[in-house]
Amino acid sequence: MTVWSERSPISAVMLNPALIAAVLAAAAQGHEKETGQGMPWVLSFVAAPMVLHRATREALPASTRTHLAAWTGRNPVLRAGFPARAQTLAKPVKEGTRFGLAHDALVLEEGGRLRSVYRRPRGFNTPDELDQLLRKASLLGRWLAKADSPATVFALLGVAP
């Protein structure tokens, strides 16, 4: 884990553990909404890079009806850059997961599934950009739940667990 004083200001803001934990919690909530189960932990390494990368986030489908294979075929540039983004974010995702677990936003269940236990307080107004990130993360969780398996998701995106 990098000491906070040694992080660049941009990294400290965009890759802070609380933000990543919130993204993972929203994705886990979306996945659970679709399947009734927690999200496989390994999908965290897909969810965060897809949601935190603006171009990828903006290219995500509006609904879960689009198949992941069709989406990757229509977005070859995003797919080509995904392995490097996923690898770069592996450490921050682990750090965000640990933060979420330590602060009771996430629970790791038997079988390696993440479940969100975070509930937004009543009356809390989320800033617009954060709200967009969390909505896209929830959609992504529902969308990834429709894939056959995490292995299929990894193969379509050109990464390995």
Secondary structure, 3 states (H helix, E strand, C coil): CCCHHHCCHHHHHHCCHHHHHHHHHHHHHHHHHHHCCCEEHHHHHHHHHHHHCHHHHHHCCCCCCCCHHHHHHHCHHHHHHHHHHHHHCHHHHHHHHHHHHHCCCEEEECCCEEEECCCCCCCCCCCHHHHHHHHHHHHHHHHHHCCCCHHHHHHHHCCCC
